[in-house]
C-alpha cells in the first residue's frame, strides 16, 4: 500500500464533497527504476486544477493534470507513461532526478468511479479492501476492476454506476490474486483473454489509543494527529481530559480501567499505556491485551514491564506468544530523545513501523534496541 491511509481518507472526503468538481483519479501503477512514490500512490485532480494526494512530489503534476483533462473529455481510462531515464532528461526534460519509467492510470472521477465508491465505503466502515485494476488488455478493458472488502464476496465492474449489490461471477485466476496480499502488477487470464492487472491493498486509518492523560500525552497525540491518525485518550481523571489540552477531534474517554474501560480497538489500532501509575498501567495493559490491537506499548524501563507481567501473572493473566510479539516496553524507538516532545517522536515512530510492517518484528519477536546508559544522550 503506497498511498497512506490518511491520503486515501482525504481523497475519499474530497471526492464525496464534489466541490470543486472531481475530474480524474490518477494512480501510479508501475515503476521501472526509481521514483519518488511507490506504486499505489494516488492523486485526485479537480476541474480547477487543484489536487488532493501526492504522486510524484509535484514534479509531474502539470503533465498529469493535462492527462486528466483528456480522460475527462473522452470518458475513458488510460495509462500514461513518463520516461525519466537518461542524462538528457535532467537538462531538457522534467528534471526529477528519479531515473525511472513511471506508468500512471488516469480514470474519470465521476460518481460512477468504482475505486472511489469502494474506497469511500472502506474508509467509512474501517475495513480493509483488496482491489485489482486492469492496466493492459484488449480495447475497453483498461479500468475494469475487481475488489473485495474484507469479509464480503468479491465484486466486479466495468462501467456500472454502483458496485453490484449481489455477488458477481469472478474468474478463479482473479479469486487467487484477491486472496494473495502481494501488491504489484500481475498477469491473469479472464477466460481466453490475458490481462495485466495492478493489485493493491487499502487499509483503514491507524487509530492510536493512549491510556493516560498526563503532561507527556498531548505531544504524542499532536504527533499522531499531525499524521492524520485517529486519536483516543483514556483516563479516569476528569480534570486531565480537558479538550483544550488536545488537538481538535481527539476522542476523550473517562474510564476506570478496574471496571471495563470500553476501549474501542480493532486490528488497525495501536495502544500506548502511560498513566505513570503502576496499578492503573497494569489494568490498562490487561484490557489492551484482550483486544486485537496491532501494537501495545508501555512507557517505562523494561524492568517495570517485567514487574507488570509478574503482577498480571499473579492474577492468572499470562500474555500469549502472539501478545508478546506485539508488546513493547519501553514504548518507542531509541532515537536518543529527551523530554516529552522528543519521546513522543520516538513513540510515534515505533507505532508507525507497526502499522506499515506489522509482520517484520511481530513474526520473530525481534526487539528494537532502546536507550542504554552507554548510548544515552547527556541532558
N, C-alpha and C positions, 0 to 999 in steps of 0.2 A: 504494500500500500504506500505509494509515493505521495499522494495527496493526504495531508494530515486530516484527522477527524474534524479539527476546527475549521480548516479550509472548506471541507465538504459541507459543514453546517452553515457557513456563511454563504456559500454558493446556493444551497437549498433555500435559505431565507430570502436572498436577493431574487431568485427565480420565482418564488411564490408571491412576492410582493409585486413583481412585474412593473416596477417603477424605478428607473426607466425601463423601457421595454427590452426584454432579453432578445438578443439577435442570434447568437450561436454559442455552443459549448465546444471548447477545444480541449482535447486530451492528448498528452504525449503518450504514444503507444509503443514506440520502438526507438532505440538508440544504438548506433554503432560508434564506438569510440567513447569519448567523454561528453558530458553535458552538465548543465547547472542543476537540473532536476532529474529524477528518475522517472521511468515510465509510470503512468498513473496520475501524474500531476495534471491539474485541470485549471481552466480559465474560462469564466463566463463573460461573454462580450455583449455589451448593451448597444442599442441603436445609436446612442450619443457618443459611442467610442469608449466609454468608461468600462472598467473591468473589475471582476472580483476573482481572487485566486492568484496563482503565480505559476508560470510555465517555464520561462527562460530567464528570470531575473530582470525582465524589462527589455532585453536586447532585441527580441523579435516581436515585441508587442504590436508594432505598426503593421508588420507583414501578416501577422495572424488576424488582426482586425480586418485587413483587406480580404483575406481568405474568408472570414466570417461574413462579410458583405456579399461575396459571391455565393456562398452557401445559402444565405438568406434569400437571395434573388432566385436561385434555382430550386430551392426547397429540398435539395438532396445532400446527403452527407458526402464528404470527400476526404481523402488522405493526402496531405500536402507534405512534401519533403524539403528539408533545408540541409544542404551540404556545406558544412563549415570547416572542411578539411583543407589543407594546403596553405602554403605561406602567402599566396596572393590574397586569400580571404581576409587575412588580418589587415591588409593595406587597402584593398579595393572592395571588400565585402562588408559583412556586419561587424567585424572586429570583436567577436565574442571571446575568442581565445579558447573555445570549448573543444575544437579539433574533433568534431564528430558529425555524424549524419543523424538528423532528427526527423522522425515521421510523426505528424500530428493529425489526429482525426478531428475534423471540424464538421459539426452537425447542427441542424436547426434547433433552436432552444425554445420553440413554441410550447404550448400546453400539452402537445401530444408527445413530447420527448420522453421516452420510456426510462432512460437513465435517470433523468431528474425526478420523474414520478417515483421510481423505486427508491432513489436516494432520499427524497422527502419523507417517505414512509419509514425508512430505516432510521433516519435521524429522529423522527417524532417518537418512534417506538423503542429506541435504543436497542436495535437488533442488528447484528452483522449481516452483510449481504454479499453474495458472490455473483459477479457479472461477467459475461462473455460477450464480446462485440466483434462482429466481422469487420476486418480491415482490408481484406483482399479476397476476391472471389468473382463469380460471374456478374454481369451488369445487374444492378438493382439490389445486390446483396450487402453492399457496404452500409454499415449502421444497423444491420439485422442483429438482434440482441436476445440472449437468453439470460435469465437471472434466477437466483434462488435466495430468498430471505430466510434466515436461519429458522429451521423448523417447519417451513412451508414447502409445498410442492413447487417444482420449478415452473417458470413461466416463460413465454416467448412472445416476441412482437416484431413485425416488420414496419407497419405503418398504421397501427390502430391507435385511437386516441387515449385509451386507458389500458393498463395491464390487464389481461384477461382474468375475469373473476373465477374461472374454472380451470383445472389443470389442462395444460396444452401438451400434446404429444412431443416429447423431446427425444432426439436420437440417442442411442446408447453411448456413442462417442462423446456427445455433449454432456450426458449424465456423468461420465467418467471425469471430465475436466471440471465440472461443477464440484464434484466430490474432492478433487485434488486442490489443496490450498496453495499451490505454487502459482505465483503471478508471472505474467510474461506472455509472449506470442507463441502459440502452438498451432499446428496444422491438424485439422479434423476432417472427417468425412460426414457429410449430410446427404445420405443416400448415395448417389453416384457423383456428387459434387464435392470437390475438395476445397476447403476454406481455410484461410489463416485468420485466427481469432485472437483478440487480446483479452487475457484473463486477469481479473483484478478482484481483490477482496477489500471491502469497505467496512470499517469498524466504527462503533459509536464513540462519541466524545469521551475522553477519560473523565472520571469523577474522582475527586480527592476528598476523602473523609478524614478530618483531623479531630482526634479525641483530645480535648483540652482547648482552653481559650486564653492561656496566659500571654504575657507580653511578647513571647517569641513566636506566637502563632500568626499574628497578622502579616509578618513578612512572608511566611510560607504561603498564605492564602493570596497575597498580592502577586507573588511569583506564579502561582498556579493560574489565576485568572488572567494574568498577562498573556499566557499561552492559550487562553480561551477555554480552559477546562472548567467543568462544573466543580463547585466547592461547597463543602458542608462542614460546619463546625459544631461539635457536640460537647456540651459541658453541663454540669449540674449547678453551676454558679450563675445565677441570673445576671448579676452586675457585670460579668465579663462578656455576656452575649449582647453587647451594645452594637447596633448596626453601624454606628459612626466609626467603630474601630476596624471595620472590614470593608472591602470593595463592594460596590452595589451588586446585587444579585447573589451574594453569598447566603446560603441557607443556614440559619442558626437554629439549633435544636437543643432545648433544655431537657436533659435526661439524666437519671441516676443509673450508672452502669450496674449497680447491685440489683436494680429492677431491670427489666428488658429495655435496653436503650433504644430499641427500634431502629437500628441502623439500616438505612436504605442503600444496600450494597449489592451489586451484581458482579458478574465476571469481568467487567471492564472498569471496576472501581479499585482504588488503592487506599489503604488506611495507614495513617501515622498516629501513633499513640504518644502523647507528650503532655500529660497533665502535671508532671513533676511530683505526683503523689503515688507512692508505691502501690497502695491498695487499689486506688482508682485505676491506675495503669493496668494492674493485674485483671481487674474486672473488665475493662475495655478490651484487653488482649484476648481474654476468654471469649468475649462476644464476637470479636473480629474473626477469630479462628473458626467460628461456626458458619461464617459466610463464605461465598465463593470469591472473595476479593483476590485480585491477581497479585497484590503485594501488601505485606503487613510490616511496617517498620516501627521500631520502638526507640525513642530518644534515650540516650544514656549509654554508659560503658557496657561492654559485653558481659562483664561480671554481674551487672544489675539484671540483664536479661536472663542470665542463668538463675539468679535468685527468683525471678518471676516464674521461670519454668518449674523450679522446685516447689514454689508456693502453690502453683496450679496442680502439680502432681499430687500434693498432699490432699487436694480436693478431688482427686480422681480424674483430672484433666491432663491428658497426655497428647501433645501435638503429634500428628502422624508424619510420615516421611514427606507427604505432599505439603503439609503445613510447614515443615522445616525448610522446604525448598523455597517458599515464598516469604519466610520470616527473616527479617533483617534487624540486626542490632549491633552496634549503633546504627540508626537510620541515616542514610546519606553516603555519598561517595567521599573519599578522603581527598579533598582539594586544598587542605590546609586552611580552611575557613576559620575565621574568628568573629564572634559576635552574632547576634540573631540574623542579620541580613545575609551574611556570607554563609552561615549554616543553612539558611533557607535555600540558598542556591544549591548546596550540596544535597539536600533532601530532594528537591525537585529534580535534580539531575539523575538521581538513582531511580526515582519514580518514573521519569521519562524513559529511562532504559528498560524498565519493567514493562512499560506499555508498548515499546517498539520491539523488544526482543524477549518476549515472555518465556521462551524456552532456553535462552542462552545459559543463564545461571540456574534457572529453576530445575532444569533437567539433571544437572550434575551436582547441584548444591554448592557449586563453587562460590566463594565469597570475594567481594571486592575489598581489598585491604582498607582499614580505617586508620585514623591517626594514631601514631605511637609516639612515645617520648622522644625517640630519635628523629622522627620526621616532623614533629610539631613545629609550627612557626612560633617564634618568640612574640609575646604580646607586648 
